Amino acid sequence: MAAPQTREVSGDAGGLATLLKAALPSLPVVGQLPGIKKASGADFAGLSFSRPPVTVERGHVERYAAVCGFPVKDTVPLPYPHMLAFPLHMALMSDPAFPAPAIGTVHLENSITQHRPVRIGESLAVTVAVAPARPHAKGTVFDFRTTVTADDETVWEETSAYLRRGKGDESAPAGAIFPDAPAGGTVWSLPGDLGRTYAAVSGDHNPIHLYPLTAKALGFPRQIAHGMWTLARCTAALENRLADAVRVDVAFKKPVLLPGKVAFGSRPLDDGYAFSLSNPRTGAPHLAGQTTDL
C-alpha cells in the first residue's frame, strides 16, 4: 500500500474550531451527517499532515517549562516538540477520513526520540502521519508518527499510540513492558487547575482535563491530568541525567485525578533509567517508563 500524500495544514489547526469538529462525530444524529460521518476503517489507507515551518519561541518554551518542572535553558525540554505536533494530531483525528472519533480515543503509549537538543530560535518543520489501525487486546490502536526536522536534519521523532476500545484480538500484543521501578519516594501535590494550566500552553483543551462537570460528562469522577504532562514531569525529574541523544518510552496506566498526589520513583539502568508514577496511598500505577541513551 502506497504511503499517503502529505497535506499541509495552515492556520490554527489545533484551535477551538478543530476541537468542535473532533467532537461532532460522537454526537447522535449529527455524527451521521455528510462531512462529519467517519469513514470506514476497512478503507482507511492512512493520512499525513504537515504544518509550515515554525520558529521555536523562548516565551512559549519558558511557559511550558514552568508548568512541567523543567529548568530554563537555551534548548527546549525534551518533550516540548510535541506542542508543535499536537495541532496536527487533532487535525488528523478530526478529518472525516480518519475512522475513529477523537472523543473516547485513549492515549495509550508514547515514545520520543531526541537525536539532539533543539535550540530556541530554530525553525522546525513538523510532519505527522497515521497508518491503518493495528489490533490490540482491547480494541484497535492508531500510531501517530511525528518527524521534526531542522534544515532537513531529523532532530526529533515521536510515536503516540491511541487506543480505540472495541472488539479486540486476544492474540495481539498487550503493550510495552518496562523494567521495574521503585513505587516512588518523591510525592508531588497536583492542584485542581493543573489541567487548565497545561491546556493553556499545550492547546489540548479536552474537557476531561478542565473541570469536574466537564469530566463527569465523559465518565470521570473529576478532571484528570494530561498524560503528556505526566510524561513531561517525570522527564523533568530526570532531565539533568539524560544524554543529549535519548529515547523516552512510557505507557499510560490509570488516570491521575485532580487535585491529587502522585509518587515518582526511578532507578538507573545500564543505558538509562526506569521510572514510574503511582498513587502514593495505594501504589496503583499511573505511568511506567524507561529512558535509553542513544
C-alpha positions as a Markdown table, in Angstrom:
| # | Residue | x | y | z |
|---|---|---|---|---|
| 1 | Met | 0.0 | 0.0 | 0.0 |
| 2 | Ala | 1.4 | 3.4 | -1.0 |
| 3 | Ala | 2.2 | 5.9 | 1.7 |
| 4 | Pro | -0.4 | 8.7 | 1.8 |
| 5 | Gln | 0.5 | 12.1 | 0.3 |
| 6 | Thr | 1.3 | 14.7 | 2.9 |
| 7 | Arg | -1.1 | 17.7 | 3.1 |
| 8 | Glu | 0.0 | 21.0 | 4.6 |
| 9 | Val | -2.3 | 22.4 | 7.3 |
| 10 | Ser | -2.1 | 26.1 | 8.0 |
| 11 | Gly | -3.9 | 28.4 | 10.4 |
| 12 | Asp | -5.0 | 27.3 | 13.9 |
| 13 | Ala | -5.0 | 23.6 | 13.3 |
| 14 | Gly | -5.5 | 22.7 | 16.9 |
| 15 | Gly | -7.8 | 25.5 | 17.9 |
| 16 | Leu | -11.4 | 25.5 | 19.2 |
| 17 | Ala | -12.8 | 25.0 | 15.8 |
| 18 | Thr | -10.8 | 21.8 | 15.4 |
| 19 | Leu | -11.9 | 20.6 | 18.9 |
| 20 | Leu | -15.5 | 21.2 | 18.0 |
| 21 | Lys | -15.1 | 19.4 | 14.7 |
| 22 | Ala | -13.4 | 16.5 | 16.5 |
| 23 | Ala | -16.4 | 16.2 | 18.9 |
| 24 | Leu | -19.2 | 16.2 | 16.3 |
| 25 | Pro | -18.8 | 12.6 | 15.1 |
| 26 | Ser | -19.6 | 11.4 | 18.7 |
| 27 | Leu | -23.0 | 13.2 | 18.7 |
| 28 | Pro | -26.1 | 11.2 | 17.9 |
| 29 | Val | -27.7 | 12.1 | 14.5 |
| 30 | Val | -25.1 | 14.8 | 13.9 |
| 31 | Gly | -22.3 | 12.3 | 13.7 |
| 32 | Gln | -24.1 | 10.7 | 10.7 |
| 33 | Leu | -24.2 | 13.9 | 8.6 |
| 34 | Pro | -22.2 | 14.2 | 5.4 |
| 35 | Gly | -18.8 | 15.8 | 6.0 |
| 36 | Ile | -18.9 | 14.7 | 9.7 |
| 37 | Lys | -19.6 | 11.0 | 9.5 |
| 38 | Lys | -16.4 | 9.0 | 9.9 |
| 39 | Ala | -15.2 | 6.8 | 7.0 |
| 40 | Ser | -15.0 | 3.0 | 7.3 |
| 41 | Gly | -11.9 | 1.7 | 9.0 |
| 42 | Ala | -11.7 | -1.0 | 6.4 |
| 43 | Asp | -11.0 | 1.6 | 3.7 |
| 44 | Phe | -8.6 | 3.7 | 5.7 |
| 45 | Ala | -5.2 | 3.9 | 4.0 |
| 46 | Gly | -3.6 | 6.4 | 6.3 |
| 47 | Leu | -3.2 | 10.2 | 6.5 |
| 48 | Ser | -0.2 | 12.5 | 6.6 |
| 49 | Phe | -0.3 | 16.2 | 7.6 |
| 50 | Ser | 2.4 | 18.8 | 7.9 |
| 51 | Arg | 2.5 | 22.4 | 9.0 |
| 52 | Pro | 4.5 | 25.4 | 7.7 |
| 53 | Pro | 7.9 | 25.7 | 9.4 |
| 54 | Val | 7.6 | 27.2 | 12.9 |
| 55 | Thr | 10.2 | 29.1 | 14.9 |
| 56 | Val | 10.7 | 28.0 | 18.5 |
| 57 | Glu | 9.8 | 31.0 | 20.7 |
| 58 | Arg | 11.5 | 31.5 | 24.0 |
| 59 | Gly | 8.4 | 32.8 | 25.8 |
| 60 | His | 6.3 | 29.8 | 25.0 |
| 61 | Val | 9.1 | 27.4 | 25.9 |
| 62 | Glu | 9.6 | 29.0 | 29.2 |
| 63 | Arg | 5.8 | 28.9 | 30.0 |
| 64 | Tyr | 5.8 | 25.2 | 29.1 |
| 65 | Ala | 9.0 | 24.6 | 31.2 |
| 66 | Ala | 7.4 | 26.3 | 34.2 |
| 67 | Val | 4.2 | 24.2 | 34.0 |
| 68 | Cys | 6.2 | 20.9 | 33.7 |
| 69 | Gly | 9.0 | 21.5 | 36.1 |
| 70 | Phe | 11.9 | 22.0 | 33.6 |
| 71 | Pro | 14.8 | 24.5 | 34.2 |
| 72 | Val | 15.2 | 27.4 | 31.8 |
| 73 | Lys | 17.8 | 26.8 | 29.1 |
| 74 | Asp | 18.7 | 27.8 | 25.6 |
| 75 | Thr | 17.4 | 24.4 | 24.4 |
| 76 | Val | 13.9 | 23.1 | 24.7 |
| 77 | Pro | 12.7 | 20.5 | 27.2 |
| 78 | Leu | 12.8 | 17.0 | 25.6 |
| 79 | Pro | 9.0 | 16.6 | 25.2 |
| 80 | Tyr | 8.4 | 20.2 | 24.0 |
| 81 | Pro | 8.2 | 19.5 | 20.2 |
| 82 | His | 5.0 | 17.6 | 21.0 |
| 83 | Met | 3.5 | 21.1 | 21.4 |
| 84 | Leu | 4.2 | 21.7 | 17.7 |
| 85 | Ala | 2.8 | 18.3 | 16.7 |
| 86 | Phe | -0.4 | 18.2 | 18.7 |
| 87 | Pro | -2.3 | 20.5 | 16.4 |
| 88 | Leu | -1.6 | 18.1 | 13.6 |
| 89 | His | -2.8 | 15.2 | 15.8 |
| 90 | Met | -6.1 | 17.0 | 16.3 |
| 91 | Ala | -6.4 | 17.9 | 12.6 |
| 92 | Leu | -5.8 | 14.2 | 11.7 |
| 93 | Met | -8.3 | 12.9 | 14.2 |
| 94 | Ser | -11.0 | 15.4 | 13.1 |
| 95 | Asp | -10.6 | 14.6 | 9.4 |
| 96 | Pro | -13.6 | 12.6 | 8.1 |
| 97 | Ala | -11.2 | 10.1 | 6.5 |
| 98 | Phe | -9.9 | 9.1 | 9.9 |
| 99 | Pro | -12.2 | 6.3 | 11.0 |
| 100 | Ala | -12.3 | 6.9 | 14.8 |
| 101 | Pro | -13.9 | 9.8 | 16.7 |
| 102 | Ala | -11.4 | 11.8 | 18.8 |
| 103 | Ile | -13.7 | 11.7 | 21.8 |
| 104 | Gly | -13.2 | 8.3 | 23.5 |
| 105 | Thr | -9.9 | 7.6 | 21.9 |
| 106 | Val | -7.3 | 6.9 | 24.7 |
| 107 | His | -3.6 | 7.9 | 24.6 |
| 108 | Leu | -2.1 | 4.5 | 25.5 |
| 109 | Glu | 1.7 | 4.8 | 25.0 |
| 110 | Asn | 4.2 | 7.3 | 23.8 |
| 111 | Ser | 7.8 | 7.1 | 22.5 |
| 112 | Ile | 10.1 | 10.1 | 22.0 |
| 113 | Thr | 13.5 | 10.0 | 20.3 |
| 114 | Gln | 15.6 | 13.1 | 20.6 |
| 115 | His | 18.6 | 12.9 | 18.2 |
| 116 | Arg | 20.0 | 16.2 | 19.6 |
| 117 | Pro | 18.7 | 19.0 | 21.7 |
| 118 | Val | 16.5 | 21.6 | 19.8 |
| 119 | Arg | 17.6 | 25.2 | 20.3 |
| 120 | Ile | 15.4 | 28.1 | 21.0 |
| 121 | Gly | 15.1 | 30.2 | 17.8 |
| 122 | Glu | 15.4 | 27.2 | 15.4 |
| 123 | Ser | 13.0 | 26.8 | 12.6 |
| 124 | Leu | 11.3 | 23.4 | 12.6 |
| 125 | Ala | 9.3 | 21.5 | 10.0 |
| 126 | Val | 6.8 | 19.1 | 11.5 |
| 127 | Thr | 5.0 | 16.2 | 9.9 |
| 128 | Val | 2.6 | 13.7 | 11.5 |
| 129 | Ala | 1.4 | 10.5 | 9.8 |
| 130 | Val | -1.0 | 7.9 | 10.9 |
| 131 | Ala | -1.3 | 4.4 | 9.4 |
| 132 | Pro | -4.2 | 2.0 | 9.4 |
| 133 | Ala | -5.1 | 0.6 | 12.8 |
| 134 | Arg | -3.3 | -2.4 | 14.3 |
| 135 | Pro | -5.0 | -5.0 | 16.5 |
| 136 | His | -4.9 | -4.7 | 20.3 |
| 137 | Ala | -6.4 | -6.9 | 23.1 |
| 138 | Lys | -8.9 | -4.2 | 24.0 |
| 139 | Gly | -9.7 | -2.8 | 20.5 |
| 140 | Thr | -7.5 | -1.2 | 17.8 |
| 141 | Val | -4.5 | 1.1 | 18.0 |
| 142 | Phe | -3.6 | 4.0 | 15.8 |
| 143 | Asp | 0.1 | 5.0 | 15.8 |
| 144 | Phe | 0.7 | 8.7 | 15.1 |
| 145 | Arg | 4.3 | 9.2 | 14.0 |
| 146 | Thr | 5.8 | 12.6 | 14.2 |
| 147 | Thr | 9.0 | 13.8 | 12.5 |
| 148 | Val | 10.6 | 17.1 | 13.3 |
| 149 | Thr | 13.4 | 18.4 | 11.1 |
| 150 | Ala | 15.7 | 21.5 | 11.1 |
| 151 | Asp | 17.4 | 22.3 | 7.8 |
| 152 | Asp | 16.4 | 18.8 | 6.6 |
| 153 | Glu | 18.1 | 17.2 | 9.6 |
| 154 | Thr | 15.8 | 14.9 | 11.6 |
| 155 | Val | 16.2 | 16.1 | 15.2 |
| 156 | Trp | 13.2 | 14.7 | 17.0 |
| 157 | Glu | 10.7 | 11.8 | 16.5 |
| 158 | Glu | 7.7 | 10.6 | 18.3 |
| 159 | Thr | 5.2 | 7.8 | 18.2 |
| 160 | Ser | 1.9 | 8.3 | 20.0 |
| 161 | Ala | -0.3 | 5.2 | 20.3 |
| 162 | Tyr | -4.0 | 5.9 | 20.6 |
| 163 | Leu | -6.4 | 3.1 | 21.6 |
| 164 | Arg | -10.0 | 2.9 | 20.3 |
| 165 | Arg | -11.8 | 0.5 | 22.6 |
| 166 | Gly | -13.9 | -2.2 | 21.0 |
| 167 | Lys | -13.8 | -5.8 | 19.9 |
| 168 | Gly | -10.2 | -6.8 | 20.5 |
| 169 | Asp | -7.8 | -9.5 | 19.4 |
| 170 | Glu | -6.7 | -11.6 | 22.4 |
| 171 | Ser | -3.7 | -12.8 | 20.5 |
| 172 | Ala | -2.4 | -9.2 | 19.8 |
| 173 | Pro | 0.4 | -7.8 | 21.9 |
| 174 | Ala | -0.9 | -6.2 | 25.1 |
| 175 | Gly | 1.6 | -3.4 | 25.1 |
| 176 | Ala | 5.1 | -2.3 | 26.1 |
| 177 | Ile | 6.7 | -3.9 | 29.1 |
| 178 | Phe | 9.2 | -1.9 | 31.2 |
| 179 | Pro | 11.8 | -2.7 | 33.8 |
| 180 | Asp | 10.5 | -2.4 | 37.4 |
| 181 | Ala | 11.0 | 1.0 | 39.1 |
| 182 | Pro | 10.5 | 1.9 | 42.7 |
| 183 | Ala | 7.0 | 2.7 | 43.7 |
| 184 | Gly | 8.2 | 6.2 | 44.5 |
| 185 | Gly | 9.7 | 8.2 | 47.3 |
| 186 | Thr | 9.1 | 11.7 | 45.9 |
| 187 | Val | 5.5 | 12.9 | 46.2 |
| 188 | Trp | 4.1 | 15.7 | 44.1 |
| 189 | Ser | 0.9 | 17.5 | 45.1 |
| 190 | Leu | -1.1 | 18.5 | 42.0 |
| 191 | Pro | -3.6 | 21.4 | 42.0 |
| 192 | Gly | -7.1 | 21.2 | 40.7 |
| 193 | Asp | -6.4 | 23.7 | 37.9 |
| 194 | Leu | -3.3 | 21.8 | 36.5 |
| 195 | Gly | -5.3 | 20.6 | 33.5 |
| 196 | Arg | -6.4 | 24.1 | 32.6 |
| 197 | Thr | -2.8 | 25.4 | 33.2 |
| 198 | Tyr | -1.3 | 22.8 | 30.9 |
| 199 | Ala | -4.1 | 23.3 | 28.3 |
| 200 | Ala | -3.2 | 26.9 | 28.1 |
| 201 | Val | 0.4 | 26.1 | 26.9 |
| 202 | Ser | -0.3 | 22.9 | 25.0 |
| 203 | Gly | -3.6 | 23.7 | 23.3 |
| 204 | Asp | -5.1 | 20.4 | 24.5 |
| 205 | His | -8.5 | 21.6 | 25.8 |
| 206 | Asn | -10.1 | 18.2 | 26.1 |
| 207 | Pro | -12.9 | 18.6 | 28.6 |
| 208 | Ile | -11.8 | 15.6 | 30.7 |
| 209 | His | -8.9 | 17.7 | 31.9 |
| 210 | Leu | -10.6 | 21.0 | 32.7 |
| 211 | Tyr | -13.4 | 21.0 | 35.3 |
| 212 | Pro | -15.3 | 18.4 | 37.4 |
| 213 | Leu | -18.5 | 19.0 | 35.5 |
| 214 | Thr | -17.0 | 18.5 | 32.0 |
| 215 | Ala | -15.0 | 15.5 | 33.2 |
| 216 | Lys | -18.1 | 13.9 | 34.8 |
| 217 | Ala | -20.0 | 14.3 | 31.4 |
| 218 | Leu | -17.4 | 12.0 | 29.9 |
| 219 | Gly | -17.4 | 9.4 | 32.7 |
| 220 | Phe | -14.7 | 10.6 | 35.1 |
| 221 | Pro | -15.4 | 11.5 | 38.8 |
| 222 | Arg | -13.5 | 14.7 | 38.3 |
| 223 | Gln | -10.9 | 16.2 | 35.9 |
| 224 | Ile | -7.7 | 14.3 | 35.2 |
| 225 | Ala | -4.2 | 15.3 | 34.4 |
| 226 | His | -3.0 | 15.2 | 30.8 |
| 227 | Gly | -0.9 | 12.1 | 30.0 |
| 228 | Met | 1.7 | 14.2 | 28.3 |
| 229 | Trp | 2.0 | 16.4 | 31.4 |
| 230 | Thr | 2.8 | 13.3 | 33.5 |
| 231 | Leu | 5.4 | 12.2 | 30.9 |
| 232 | Ala | 6.9 | 15.7 | 30.9 |
| 233 | Arg | 7.0 | 16.0 | 34.7 |
| 234 | Cys | 8.8 | 12.6 | 35.0 |
| 235 | Thr | 11.2 | 13.6 | 32.3 |
| 236 | Ala | 11.9 | 16.9 | 34.1 |
| 237 | Ala | 12.8 | 14.9 | 37.3 |
| 238 | Leu | 15.5 | 13.0 | 35.3 |
| 239 | Glu | 16.4 | 15.9 | 33.0 |
| 240 | Asn | 20.0 | 16.6 | 34.2 |
| 241 | Arg | 20.9 | 12.9 | 34.0 |
| 242 | Leu | 19.8 | 12.2 | 30.4 |
| 243 | Ala | 22.1 | 12.1 | 27.3 |
| 244 | Asp | 21.7 | 14.6 | 24.5 |
| 245 | Ala | 20.6 | 11.7 | 22.2 |
| 246 | Val | 18.0 | 9.7 | 24.1 |
| 247 | Arg | 14.7 | 7.8 | 23.8 |
| 248 | Val | 11.9 | 8.1 | 26.3 |
| 249 | Asp | 9.2 | 5.4 | 26.3 |
| 250 | Val | 6.1 | 5.4 | 28.5 |
| 251 | Ala | 2.8 | 3.6 | 29.0 |
| 252 | Phe | -0.1 | 5.5 | 30.5 |
| 253 | Lys | -1.9 | 3.3 | 33.1 |
| 254 | Lys | -4.5 | 4.7 | 35.4 |
| 255 | Pro | -5.7 | 8.4 | 35.1 |
| 256 | Val | -4.4 | 11.0 | 37.7 |
| 257 | Leu | -7.4 | 12.7 | 39.3 |
| 258 | Leu | -7.1 | 16.4 | 40.1 |
| 259 | Pro | -6.5 | 17.7 | 42.7 |
| 260 | Gly | -4.4 | 14.8 | 43.9 |
| 261 | Lys | -1.0 | 13.4 | 44.8 |
| 262 | Val | 1.4 | 11.2 | 42.8 |
| 263 | Ala | 4.6 | 9.5 | 43.7 |
| 264 | Phe | 7.6 | 9.4 | 41.4 |
| 265 | Gly | 10.3 | 6.8 | 41.6 |
| 266 | Ser | 13.3 | 5.9 | 39.4 |
| 267 | Arg | 16.3 | 3.6 | 39.3 |
| 268 | Pro | 19.4 | 3.6 | 37.0 |
| 269 | Leu | 19.8 | 1.0 | 34.2 |
| 270 | Asp | 22.9 | 0.2 | 32.2 |
| 271 | Asp | 21.9 | 2.6 | 29.5 |
| 272 | Gly | 19.3 | 4.9 | 31.1 |
| 273 | Tyr | 16.6 | 4.9 | 33.8 |
| 274 | Ala | 13.4 | 3.1 | 34.7 |
| 275 | Phe | 10.8 | 5.3 | 36.2 |
| 276 | Ser | 7.2 | 5.2 | 37.5 |
| 277 | Leu | 4.4 | 7.4 | 38.7 |
| 278 | Ser | 1.9 | 5.9 | 41.1 |
| 279 | Asn | -0.7 | 6.6 | 43.7 |
| 280 | Pro | 1.2 | 7.2 | 47.0 |
| 281 | Arg | -1.6 | 5.7 | 49.1 |
| 282 | Thr | -2.5 | 2.6 | 47.1 |
| 283 | Gly | 0.5 | 2.1 | 44.9 |
| 284 | Ala | -1.8 | 1.9 | 41.8 |
| 285 | Pro | 0.3 | 2.7 | 38.7 |
| 286 | His | -0.3 | 5.9 | 36.7 |
| 287 | Leu | 2.7 | 5.6 | 34.3 |
| 288 | Ala | 5.6 | 3.3 | 33.6 |
| 289 | Gly | 8.6 | 4.4 | 31.6 |
| 290 | Gln | 12.2 | 4.0 | 30.6 |
| 291 | Thr | 14.9 | 6.2 | 29.1 |
| 292 | Thr | 17.6 | 4.8 | 26.8 |
| 293 | Asp | 20.8 | 6.6 | 25.9 |
| 294 | Leu | 21.5 | 6.5 | 22.2 |
